[in-house]
């Protein structure tokens, strides 16, 4: 292998926009200017968000490039170097590839070796339902796998001239935050999918999810592009209505208040005309009718404002189908749909710190004590008197994440993942884990209650498959395994005899 100390190699970390070749060429041209000014022999940039071997190498300052299969011969005035395209090209002086692992909350370690460049682009890739983001963080290694050079890893373009002669490892950068990932993904989606710069219309109930989403919209697009609507009924508490007004004031966004009671009453009258009883609009039918009325209004507001509706749903609600089709399940984008409620608790504190105001009211965040949780305002859809969300927070957040593949295992169906959890419970390997304290807190160390709860979660997720098919696109931030599964919703499948057998064993053990 040739000595690389005399090689002047520039690396450019560019934002790649799918379907916009002219914009990508402009970004490369900008990097070429930097490289020429630095006296580089060549410039390396990623060329796409699809193929890890799609690398662009540009010869500069009288250097010559010859392509020989998957090898590049770079002939400078001092030496001829062979650069292999691919992760594991040990037969070359240097290898380069595009590291296309997207940003995730629990990232995997990239496979790196000596004399290797891992080009990480910036931008988003639209997989249909999933919008994945690339945060940058291009790395260069020399004679050891300690990086000689690290570029910015907070979703920004960057440039460097690599000094192979120094041998000094680069200082590790702090990973990008979940908040930065959300803001970046929202901005890129807005630029690429909605270039007419619409207003963002949000139903602001005063609950946690809508509060966080409103704050994210302001951080991404500014206050003047956000319009909030509070659409109350007799079931909405004074606390959440007060929260909604406070949030709008803290965020400096336009806020419009109204009631949907009259519209719901008119819907009941319309049902009578179609032969239904005067009291037909009750129970779950009434709850869904309120949500659909709000969805209808939001869509109308968006049409009047030349805007788009944002979806406020979180990951747990989406998984369980705890949303109303054509009601609170509408929207152009679901920014927080890959975050559990527990992750939203943490995100709320980050947002308040970033913005310097209590944008997300603290009365929405639980206090953890040795005995469990203390709520000032418990999560509720507020569609009926005394209604609270049925989820067992912290435990169900963990459970649903595992059922959806966040444990890093191979692709499994929901029943298969549930069986693994049941096996751990039966063999007393679950209660002594960190999540075991939450299982005990909710009384699920009683086997029959555990089995009933798990069965409810599994069957709810199975039945909600048709809702996930129709859900808005969302920013994918979960584990790499689940992000790589491009088919968002898992189709319903048979629970199977093994699942049923384990359920019987658990219930009998109680």
Backbone torsions as a table, in degrees:
resi	resn	phi	psi	omega
1	UNK	NA	139.5	-179.0
2	UNK	-76.3	153.5	175.3
3	UNK	-69.8	130.1	-177.4
4	UNK	-96.1	1.9	-171.8
5	UNK	-64.9	-24.3	-178.5
6	UNK	-96.7	-1.9	-178.5
7	UNK	-80.3	125.9	175.6
8	UNK	-101.8	95.1	-173.7
9	UNK	-114.7	125.9	178.8
10	UNK	-101.1	144.5	175.4
11	UNK	-124.0	135.2	179.9
12	UNK	-118.8	126.0	177.3
13	UNK	-102.1	105.6	-172.7
14	UNK	-111.3	157.7	172.6
15	UNK	-86.5	120.9	-179.9
16	UNK	-99.0	129.3	178.7
17	UNK	-110.9	116.3	-178.9
18	UNK	-61.8	133.7	177.1
19	UNK	77.0	7.9	-180.0
20	UNK	-126.2	69.2	-176.0
21	UNK	-59.1	-34.8	-178.5
22	UNK	-66.4	-37.7	178.6
23	UNK	-66.6	-39.3	178.8
24	UNK	-66.2	-38.9	178.7
25	UNK	-65.6	-36.2	177.2
26	UNK	-63.1	-40.1	179.6
27	UNK	-64.8	-41.0	178.2
28	UNK	-65.5	-41.2	178.6
29	UNK	-59.5	-37.7	177.4
30	UNK	-63.3	-40.8	178.9
31	UNK	-68.9	-35.0	177.6
32	UNK	-60.8	-41.6	178.5
33	UNK	-59.1	-44.3	177.8
34	UNK	-61.1	-44.8	-176.1
35	UNK	-66.2	-40.6	178.6
36	UNK	-64.6	-42.0	179.5
37	UNK	-63.9	-29.3	-179.2
38	UNK	-86.4	-3.0	179.9
39	UNK	73.9	30.3	-176.5
40	UNK	-73.1	149.5	174.1
41	UNK	-79.0	-30.0	-177.7
42	UNK	-159.4	160.1	178.0
43	UNK	-124.3	132.6	175.4
44	UNK	-111.6	131.7	176.4
45	UNK	-141.2	151.1	172.3
46	UNK	-71.1	151.9	-173.7
47	UNK	-115.4	-13.8	-179.6
48	UNK	-159.9	174.3	175.9
49	UNK	-107.8	17.3	-172.1
50	UNK	-118.1	-45.0	-171.9
51	UNK	-114.7	123.2	-177.0
52	UNK	-70.3	-15.0	177.8
53	UNK	-97.1	4.1	-178.6
54	UNK	-86.6	82.0	-176.9
55	UNK	-112.2	136.5	175.8
56	UNK	-99.9	125.4	176.8
57	UNK	-119.6	122.2	-177.8
58	UNK	-115.5	122.2	175.9
59	UNK	-77.6	137.0	-176.0
60	UNK	-130.8	160.3	172.8
61	UNK	50.6	55.5	175.5
62	UNK	71.7	7.5	174.4
63	UNK	-75.8	151.6	-178.9
64	UNK	-120.2	141.0	-179.6
65	UNK	-120.4	130.9	173.4
66	UNK	-121.4	134.6	179.9
67	UNK	-98.6	122.6	178.1
68	UNK	-125.6	92.0	-176.9
69	UNK	64.3	-123.7	178.9
70	UNK	-98.2	20.6	178.6
71	UNK	-120.1	139.7	177.0
72	UNK	-109.8	129.2	172.8
73	UNK	-100.4	115.8	-179.6
74	UNK	-103.3	111.0	-176.7
75	UNK	-102.9	107.6	177.2
76	UNK	-100.9	-178.6	-179.9
77	UNK	-71.6	-13.5	-177.2
78	UNK	-111.0	-24.1	-171.5
79	UNK	-165.0	163.2	171.7
80	UNK	-114.9	123.0	-176.3
81	UNK	-114.1	145.3	174.0
82	UNK	-104.6	127.5	-179.6
83	UNK	-117.7	117.6	-178.5
84	UNK	-90.9	138.2	178.0
85	UNK	-94.5	115.7	-178.5
86	UNK	140.0	161.2	-175.3
87	UNK	-67.7	-38.7	-166.4
88	UNK	-121.1	44.8	179.9
89	UNK	-88.1	88.8	-177.5
90	UNK	-83.3	-7.7	-175.8
91	UNK	-92.1	9.4	-176.1
92	UNK	-121.1	166.5	176.8
93	UNK	-67.4	-28.5	-176.2
94	UNK	-158.5	143.9	175.9
95	UNK	-121.0	152.2	-178.5
96	UNK	-142.9	142.9	175.9
97	UNK	-152.9	165.0	174.6
98	UNK	-92.4	118.7	175.7
99	UNK	-84.1	103.4	-173.5
100	UNK	-102.4	22.8	170.1
101	UNK	-68.5	123.4	-177.8
102	UNK	-74.8	168.5	174.2
103	UNK	-65.7	131.7	173.1
104	UNK	-140.0	159.3	-180.0
105	UNK	-65.1	-32.8	178.0
106	UNK	-119.9	81.2	-173.6
107	UNK	-71.0	154.4	172.1
108	UNK	-88.6	159.0	176.2
109	UNK	-82.0	130.9	178.2
110	UNK	-70.2	146.6	176.5
111	UNK	-79.6	112.1	-179.7
112	UNK	-124.1	153.9	177.2
113	UNK	-143.3	176.9	-178.8
114	UNK	-63.7	149.7	176.5
115	UNK	54.0	55.2	-176.7
116	UNK	-138.4	144.3	175.5
117	UNK	-119.0	123.3	175.9
118	UNK	-106.4	100.6	179.9
119	UNK	-79.0	120.7	177.1
120	UNK	-113.7	118.4	-178.0
121	UNK	-78.2	176.9	172.3
122	UNK	-121.3	143.8	178.6
123	UNK	139.8	-171.8	177.5
124	UNK	-126.4	153.3	174.1
125	UNK	-123.0	130.0	-178.1
126	UNK	-93.3	112.3	178.8
127	UNK	-100.1	20.3	-179.0
128	UNK	99.5	-86.4	175.5
129	UNK	-84.5	-31.5	-173.9
130	UNK	-103.2	134.4	173.1
131	UNK	-110.6	111.7	-179.2
132	UNK	-104.5	146.5	-176.0
133	UNK	-114.2	148.3	174.7
134	UNK	-114.5	127.2	-170.3
135	UNK	-98.8	1.3	-176.4
136	UNK	84.4	-149.6	-177.9
137	UNK	88.9	31.7	176.1
138	UNK	-53.0	138.0	-177.8
139	UNK	-129.8	150.3	178.2
140	UNK	-129.4	129.6	174.7
141	UNK	-115.6	150.8	178.9
142	UNK	-108.2	-118.7	-176.6
143	UNK	-77.6	-9.3	174.0
144	UNK	-133.0	170.3	-177.6
145	UNK	-83.1	0.7	171.7
146	UNK	-70.7	127.8	-174.9
147	UNK	-65.6	133.0	174.2
148	UNK	-81.4	-27.6	-173.9
149	UNK	-148.0	134.5	176.3
150	UNK	-131.6	127.5	177.2
151	UNK	-92.2	170.2	-176.6
152	UNK	-54.7	136.5	-178.9
153	UNK	-119.8	30.7	179.1
154	UNK	-118.4	44.6	172.5
155	UNK	68.3	28.0	-180.0
156	UNK	-118.3	151.0	171.9
157	UNK	-69.0	151.9	-178.3
158	UNK	-156.3	165.9	-176.9
159	UNK	-147.0	148.3	174.9
160	UNK	-155.3	149.2	168.6
161	UNK	-101.1	118.8	-172.3
162	UNK	-77.6	131.6	176.9
163	UNK	-104.8	90.6	-179.9
164	UNK	-70.3	-19.8	-176.1
165	UNK	-77.8	-22.8	-172.9
166	UNK	-68.0	-42.1	-178.3
167	UNK	70.0	1.8	-179.0
168	UNK	-87.9	129.2	179.6
169	UNK	-66.6	144.3	178.5
170	UNK	-73.9	153.1	178.0
171	UNK	-74.9	128.6	-178.1
172	UNK	-65.3	138.2	179.4
173	UNK	-93.6	149.8	175.7
174	UNK	-68.2	140.3	-178.9
175	UNK	-65.8	154.4	177.0
176	UNK	-64.1	147.7	-178.4
177	UNK	-87.0	160.2	176.2
178	UNK	-59.9	-37.8	179.6
179	UNK	-64.3	-44.5	177.8
180	UNK	-63.0	-37.9	179.5
181	UNK	-62.7	-41.5	179.3
182	UNK	-66.0	-45.8	-179.2
183	UNK	-62.5	-45.1	179.4
184	UNK	-61.1	-48.9	-178.3
185	UNK	-61.0	-41.0	179.2
186	UNK	-64.7	-43.3	179.8
187	UNK	-64.3	-44.8	-178.9
188	UNK	-66.4	-40.1	177.3
189	UNK	-62.3	-43.0	179.8
190	UNK	-61.9	-42.4	-178.8
191	UNK	-67.9	-41.4	-172.2
192	UNK	-88.7	-37.7	-177.2
193	UNK	-95.5	-24.5	-174.4
194	UNK	-131.9	61.3	-173.7
195	UNK	-68.6	-6.7	178.6
196	UNK	-82.0	5.8	176.3
197	UNK	52.4	65.0	-178.3
198	UNK	-74.3	163.1	165.6
199	UNK	-70.1	148.4	175.2
200	UNK	-102.4	119.1	-175.7
201	UNK	-98.2	127.6	-178.1
202	UNK	-131.6	135.3	169.2
203	UNK	-81.4	109.5	-174.3
204	UNK	-103.1	98.1	-176.4
205	UNK	-82.4	-22.5	-172.7
206	UNK	95.9	4.3	174.2
207	UNK	-89.3	177.4	-173.5
208	UNK	-63.5	-48.4	-173.8
209	UNK	-62.6	-46.0	-178.8
210	UNK	-70.4	-32.1	177.6
211	UNK	-63.6	-46.4	179.7
212	UNK	-65.1	-43.9	-179.0
213	UNK	-63.4	-40.5	177.7
214	UNK	-61.1	-43.2	179.4
215	UNK	-64.4	-40.3	178.1
216	UNK	-62.7	-41.1	178.4
217	UNK	-59.8	-42.6	-180.0
218	UNK	-67.4	-42.8	178.6
219	UNK	-63.4	-33.9	-177.4
220	UNK	-82.5	-40.6	-168.3
221	UNK	-123.9	-10.5	-176.4
222	UNK	91.6	157.7	-174.1
223	UNK	-65.2	-32.1	-172.8
224	UNK	-73.8	-7.9	178.0
225	UNK	-104.7	11.2	-176.8
226	UNK	-122.7	131.3	174.2
227	UNK	-126.5	126.3	-177.5
228	UNK	-107.1	145.8	179.0
229	UNK	-130.9	127.8	173.0
230	UNK	-104.3	118.5	-173.7
231	UNK	-117.5	81.5	-169.0
232	UNK	-82.8	160.8	167.8
233	UNK	-132.9	-176.7	178.8
234	UNK	-65.7	-13.8	-178.1
235	UNK	-87.7	-11.1	-178.6
236	UNK	-80.4	132.6	-176.4
237	UNK	-78.3	158.0	175.3
238	UNK	-61.9	-33.0	-178.9
239	UNK	-62.6	-49.9	-177.2
240	UNK	-70.2	-34.8	177.0
241	UNK	-65.8	-39.2	175.9
242	UNK	-66.8	-39.7	176.5
243	UNK	-57.5	-45.3	-176.9
244	UNK	-58.8	-44.6	179.1
245	UNK	-65.1	-41.2	180.0
246	UNK	-64.8	-42.7	-180.0
247	UNK	-61.0	-47.0	-179.6
248	UNK	-60.8	-40.4	179.4
249	UNK	-66.4	-44.7	-179.1
250	UNK	-65.0	-34.9	-178.4
251	UNK	-87.8	-8.3	-179.7
252	UNK	59.2	42.7	178.8
253	UNK	-110.5	154.3	177.2
254	UNK	-63.9	135.9	-177.4
255	UNK	-131.1	128.8	179.3
256	UNK	-123.6	125.4	-175.6
257	UNK	-106.7	146.2	176.8
258	UNK	-168.5	178.4	178.9
259	UNK	-124.2	143.6	177.7
260	UNK	-103.4	8.6	-177.5
261	UNK	-55.9	-46.9	-177.4
262	UNK	-62.9	-38.4	-180.0
263	UNK	-65.6	-39.6	179.5
264	UNK	-67.0	-39.8	176.9
265	UNK	-62.4	-42.5	178.3
266	UNK	-62.5	-36.0	177.5
267	UNK	-63.8	-41.5	176.9
268	UNK	-61.0	-40.4	178.4
269	UNK	-64.9	-37.6	178.5
270	UNK	-65.3	-35.4	178.7
271	UNK	-63.1	-36.3	178.1
272	UNK	-61.9	-39.1	178.9
273	UNK	-62.2	-25.7	179.7
274	UNK	-95.9	14.7	171.9
275	UNK	93.1	8.8	179.7
276	UNK	-91.5	157.2	-178.2
277	UNK	-65.7	151.7	179.9
278	UNK	-58.0	-26.6	-180.0
279	UNK	-102.5	22.4	-178.0
280	UNK	-65.4	-30.7	-176.5
281	UNK	-84.2	87.6	-178.8
282	UNK	-153.8	171.0	177.6
283	UNK	59.0	-140.4	-177.4
284	UNK	-63.6	-32.9	178.5
285	UNK	-60.9	-42.5	177.9
286	UNK	-66.7	-40.7	179.4
287	UNK	-60.8	-47.8	180.0
288	UNK	-66.8	-34.4	179.0
289	UNK	-62.8	-39.0	177.6
290	UNK	-64.0	-44.8	-179.1
291	UNK	-63.9	-40.6	-179.8
292	UNK	-70.6	-33.6	175.7
293	UNK	-62.5	-42.3	177.6
294	UNK	-64.4	-42.1	178.6
295	UNK	-61.6	-41.9	178.3
296	UNK	-61.3	-45.7	179.2
297	UNK	-63.0	-44.8	-179.9
298	UNK	-60.0	-42.2	178.0
299	UNK	-63.0	-37.7	178.3
300	UNK	-68.8	-43.2	176.4
301	UNK	-58.5	-41.7	-179.8
302	UNK	-62.1	-40.6	178.9
303	UNK	-64.5	-39.8	-179.4
304	UNK	-69.7	-31.3	-175.2
305	UNK	-99.5	5.6	-174.5
306	UNK	53.6	49.2	-175.3
307	UNK	-127.6	-171.9	176.6
308	UNK	-133.3	152.6	-178.8
309	UNK	-91.0	137.4	173.2
310	UNK	-95.1	145.4	178.1
311	UNK	-95.6	137.1	-176.0
312	UNK	-101.2	3.7	-172.4
313	UNK	-69.6	144.7	175.5
314	UNK	-101.2	176.8	-173.1
315	UNK	-64.2	-39.3	-177.3
316	UNK	-67.3	-43.7	177.0
317	UNK	-61.4	-43.5	-179.3
318	UNK	-64.0	-41.2	-178.4
319	UNK	-64.7	-40.5	-175.7
320	UNK	-88.8	-6.0	-175.8
321	UNK	72.1	25.8	-178.5
322	UNK	-83.5	61.7	-180.0
323	UNK	-160.4	159.4	-176.9
324	UNK	-105.3	121.5	176.5
325	UNK	-56.6	137.3	-180.0
326	UNK	65.5	11.8	175.1
327	UNK	-118.8	-105.5	177.8
328	UNK	-81.4	5.9	176.9
329	UNK	-98.8	8.1	-179.5
330	UNK	-88.2	172.0	173.7
331	UNK	141.1	156.5	176.5
332	UNK	-80.8	-27.8	-178.8
333	UNK	-155.3	143.7	176.6
334	UNK	-114.1	91.5	-173.6
335	UNK	-63.6	-35.4	-172.6
336	UNK	-107.2	15.1	-173.6
337	UNK	-72.0	-7.0	176.5
338	UNK	-109.7	15.2	-180.0
339	UNK	-116.2	133.1	176.7
340	UNK	-74.1	168.4	179.4
341	UNK	-62.2	-38.9	179.8
342	UNK	-63.3	-40.5	176.6
343	UNK	-64.8	-32.4	177.1
344	UNK	-69.0	-32.8	174.8
345	UNK	-57.7	-47.5	179.7
346	UNK	-65.3	-41.6	-178.6
347	UNK	-62.3	-36.2	179.7
348	UNK	-58.7	-44.6	178.7
349	UNK	-64.0	-39.5	177.8
350	UNK	-62.0	-42.2	-179.6
351	UNK	-63.6	-46.8	-179.1
352	UNK	-61.9	-39.0	178.1
353	UNK	-67.4	-43.4	-179.1
354	UNK	-63.1	-41.4	-174.7
355	UNK	-87.1	-15.6	178.7
356	UNK	74.0	12.1	176.4
357	UNK	-139.8	164.8	177.6
358	UNK	-83.9	69.6	-179.3
359	UNK	-64.5	-37.9	175.5
360	UNK	-103.3	112.8	-175.3
361	UNK	-57.9	135.5	-178.9
362	UNK	-67.8	-19.6	179.6
363	UNK	-69.4	-7.3	178.0
364	UNK	-92.9	-7.7	-173.3
365	UNK	-105.3	130.2	-177.3
366	UNK	-75.4	154.7	171.9
367	UNK	-101.5	128.2	177.7
368	UNK	-88.7	130.3	177.1
369	UNK	-126.1	169.2	176.1
370	UNK	-58.1	-22.3	-178.3
371	UNK	-95.8	-2.4	178.8
372	UNK	133.8	-130.7	-174.2
373	UNK	-120.1	142.6	172.4
374	UNK	-118.3	120.2	-178.6
375	UNK	-105.2	134.4	167.5
376	UNK	-88.3	-39.7	176.3
377	UNK	-134.9	103.6	-177.9
378	UNK	-72.2	145.6	178.4
379	UNK	-59.5	134.1	-178.1
380	UNK	-155.2	142.7	173.0
381	UNK	-76.4	-15.2	178.9
382	UNK	52.4	49.0	177.2
383	UNK	-109.3	-0.2	178.3
384	UNK	-158.2	162.3	178.5
385	UNK	-65.0	133.9	176.4
386	UNK	65.3	21.8	-177.1
387	UNK	-86.0	132.9	174.1
388	UNK	-131.7	150.7	179.7
389	UNK	-59.6	137.8	-174.5
390	UNK	-81.4	-0.4	-175.6
391	UNK	-73.9	148.4	174.7
392	UNK	-99.2	90.1	-172.0
393	UNK	-59.5	149.3	-174.2
394	UNK	80.2	-52.5	178.0
395	UNK	-73.0	-50.8	-178.7
396	UNK	-67.1	-29.8	175.1
397	UNK	-60.9	-46.7	177.9
398	UNK	-64.5	-46.3	-174.5
399	UNK	-62.1	-49.1	-177.4
400	UNK	-66.7	-36.2	176.4
401	UNK	-60.4	-41.0	179.2
402	UNK	-69.5	-40.8	179.7
403	UNK	-64.1	-25.8	179.5
404	UNK	-95.1	6.7	170.9
405	UNK	97.6	17.2	-177.9
406	UNK	-80.2	3.1	178.3
407	UNK	-87.6	5.7	176.5
408	UNK	80.6	4.3	180.0
409	UNK	-77.1	178.7	178.8
410	UNK	-70.5	165.0	-178.5
411	UNK	-60.9	127.9	180.0
412	UNK	-136.4	157.0	172.2
413	UNK	-76.0	165.0	178.5
414	UNK	-59.6	-46.3	178.2
415	UNK	-60.4	-37.9	179.2
416	UNK	-64.2	-43.5	178.2
417	UNK	-64.8	-38.1	178.6
418	UNK	-63.4	-38.1	179.4
419	UNK	-62.5	-39.8	178.0
420	UNK	-62.0	-41.2	178.6
421	UNK	-65.8	-40.2	178.5
422	UNK	-64.6	-39.5	177.8
423	UNK	-60.9	-41.6	179.2
424	UNK	-65.4	-38.1	179.3
425	UNK	-67.1	-44.7	-178.8
426	UNK	-63.0	-33.4	-177.5
427	UNK	-97.5	18.7	174.0
428	UNK	57.7	35.1	178.1
429	UNK	-105.6	6.9	-175.6
430	UNK	-109.3	-38.6	-174.3
431	UNK	-68.9	-22.5	180.0
432	UNK	-91.2	2.7	177.4
433	UNK	-88.3	169.4	178.8
434	UNK	-54.3	-36.6	-179.5
435	UNK	-73.6	-15.6	-179.5
436	UNK	-59.7	-32.8	179.9
437	UNK	-65.4	-34.2	177.8
438	UNK	-74.6	-34.4	175.4
439	UNK	-60.5	-42.8	178.5
440	UNK	-68.8	-39.8	-178.9
441	UNK	-57.5	-38.9	-179.2
442	UNK	-89.8	7.6	177.2
443	UNK	76.5	15.9	-177.0
444	UNK	-87.2	6.3	169.6
445	UNK	-75.4	-6.5	167.7
446	UNK	-81.3	112.3	-169.8
447	UNK	-52.4	-42.8	-177.4
448	UNK	-65.6	-38.3	177.7
449	UNK	-67.0	-39.2	176.4
450	UNK	-60.0	-46.6	-178.7
451	UNK	-63.6	-43.7	-179.9
452	UNK	-62.9	-42.5	-179.1
453	UNK	-66.1	-46.0	-179.8
454	UNK	-62.6	-41.0	179.7
455	UNK	-63.9	-38.2	177.7
456	UNK	-63.0	-43.1	179.2
457	UNK	-62.8	-48.5	-176.2
458	UNK	-63.1	-48.4	-177.6
459	UNK	-67.8	-35.1	176.8
460	UNK	-63.6	-41.9	178.5
461	UNK	-65.1	-38.8	179.0
462	UNK	-65.4	-44.1	-177.4
463	UNK	-70.7	-22.0	-176.8
464	UNK	-86.8	3.7	-177.4
465	UNK	-56.9	-40.6	-177.7
466	UNK	-67.7	-26.9	176.6
467	UNK	-73.5	-39.2	-179.4
468	UNK	-66.7	-30.3	177.0
469	UNK	-61.0	-36.1	-175.3
470	UNK	-97.1	3.9	-177.6
471	UNK	-73.6	159.1	177.8
472	UNK	-66.8	162.6	172.2
473	UNK	-63.1	151.2	-177.1
474	UNK	-137.3	158.4	177.0
475	UNK	-80.0	117.1	-175.9
476	UNK	-85.7	117.7	-178.3
477	UNK	-128.6	4.5	-175.5
478	UNK	-77.4	-165.7	-174.3
479	UNK	-63.1	156.4	179.1
480	UNK	-55.4	-36.4	-178.2
481	UNK	-61.8	-44.6	-178.1
482	UNK	-77.3	-29.0	177.1
483	UNK	-67.4	-38.4	-177.8
484	UNK	-71.5	-20.7	177.3
485	UNK	-75.1	99.5	-170.1
486	UNK	-72.0	-18.6	176.9
487	UNK	-84.8	103.8	-174.4
488	UNK	-56.9	-65.2	-177.4
489	UNK	-80.7	141.7	172.5
490	UNK	-89.4	126.6	178.9
491	UNK	-64.9	150.2	177.7
492	UNK	-63.6	140.8	178.5
493	UNK	-142.3	164.9	-179.1
494	UNK	-62.4	140.6	178.3
495	UNK	-68.7	-33.4	172.6
496	UNK	90.5	154.8	-177.5
497	UNK	-64.3	-34.4	-179.1
498	UNK	-65.5	-42.5	177.1
499	UNK	-59.4	-48.9	-178.3
500	UNK	-63.6	-38.1	179.6
501	UNK	-63.7	-44.3	179.2
502	UNK	-65.1	-37.7	177.4
503	UNK	-60.8	-43.1	179.5
504	UNK	-63.3	-41.3	-179.9
505	UNK	-62.6	-41.6	179.9
506	UNK	-65.0	-44.8	-178.8
507	UNK	-65.5	-39.0	178.7
508	UNK	-67.4	-31.9	-178.6
509	UNK	-69.4	-15.7	179.6
510	UNK	-90.2	NA	NA
